[in-house]
Each structure stands twice: as C-alpha cells, then as structure tokens.
Amino acid sequence: MAKIFNVNGACRPDKHYMVDLRSRLEKIKKMVNLEEYFVINRARQYGKTTILRALSEYLRDDYLVISLDFQKMSYSDFENEAAFVHGMAREVCKQVRHPQDIPVTIKEGLSRLADRADAGARMAELFDWSSEWCWQSDRPVVLIVDEADTATNNQVFLDFLAQTRAAYLDRDVTHAFHSVILAGVHDVRNIGQKIRPDTEHRMNSPWNIAAAFRVDMSFSAEEIARMLAAYEADHHTGMDIQAVAGLLYSYTSGYPYLVSRVCKYMDENTVKRQ
C-alpha cells in the first residue's frame, strides 16, 4: 500500500510520509540517560503521540519502557484513589510486552491492585510495587504517560504526581523509575493552581522537579524537503522540492499538522502524477 500524508492521529513510518525523527529522539534519550523527569507540552496535533511512540521503540534496547495513555482510562478511573489505582494497575499490566519483563510476584501484586473489588487500594501500594519492579528489573524502567493532562481536574492525579515526586527525591535510598515523561497540551507543572479553590492558590506544584524540555518539535524547511523528496521518489511529480519546502515552512512556521495538511491537500487535489 502506498504511503500517504497523515493528519489523523499518530504517524507511522511504514504507512505515512514523515520527517526524520532521529535527531529529536537522540536529544530526548540524552534527557532519559540523565534520569530526568520532564513534561512534553505542546498544542494539539503537534506530534506528541507520534514522538512518544517512536521514543518507546527507540529506548527499548536499553530501557524497560512502560508507555501509558490516560485517554484509555475512563472518567470513573479518576473518581477516587482506589479507582485510580485500579485503572493504573490495569493499564500497566496491559502494556507489558513480554512475560520476562515483569517478575511473577510483581504481576500478581499489580493484578490484585487492578481488581475493582478492592475498595481499599491505595496509591502507596502502587508505588511500592513499582519500586520493587524497578529494583528487580534487569534494565532501568522508564514511565511514559501520554495525555497526562486528561486528569488535571482530579485530586488523585495531584496525589499521583506528589508520589512520583517523592520517589524521585528519595532515589538515593529506594528504587524508582529511571525517568518519567508526561505529555499533554497543558504543562502539568502548573496544575497545582488550577485544581485548588481560588482562595487557596499556591505555587507549590507537585511536579516542580521537572526538567525543562527544549527539544524543537516543529519541522524545519530542510526536514520538510527531505519528506517531500521521499514523496517525489514515489510519485515523480516534477516539483521543485526546495522551493515547495520553503513555501510550506513560510506559511506554516513548521507546525507539524499544518505541514502535513497542506501536503495532503496538494497530493489529493492539485498534483498531476506523471
């Protein structure tokens, strides 16, 4: 099947025309190597999910990656602490690719926490099992959470961030995730103000340990040109690749969705293939 320009959901290199993500992945991996906890917050359709999926694969040779998406958890999973623990444990168990990646005792413990019949499940138990897993794993464990800000109006999410921060600060005495990456539209470092009543606003975010994320997610003109070159090699339209790439960058400032959307329109409506 021929590749297409994709504007609906995450892009896959085997199905879609894409820019080369390797330079971004290398920069993000350097942050992971430094054991940093950080947030990738960008506007909708800026390529966050695409980069996270590619990153999960990019890290797997050196790390055990647990990649979650809070959109897969229902509203009821955020109603209270026990429900959140059930939902998180359930999703973590589902994301483990190979049985050898999780010790039997850890899998059994998380499975018990995922049982909604246990109305007394506590966040501390979830982190105790996570710490034990990090200790027993043959590779450092990295946690990735996409659409993290889905839960920002819920107190249990603040509690989750607070527990994660506590684990980060105690890494010299107990085992914790090697790196934690949260992604969303909003910067969860600021949600401490959002969730409290107006009279109780504070600046003490539960995610104030996050390192600054300075990786440029927009497309450069050169990257757009290389993507167009791949398209031209397939379709032989005779386009002036450099000129078209320059125009695309000029009109879109490299916003990933806009670049792909214009390319898709040209492909479907204006290109006369030879």
Disulfide bonds with the S-S distance in Angstrom:
none
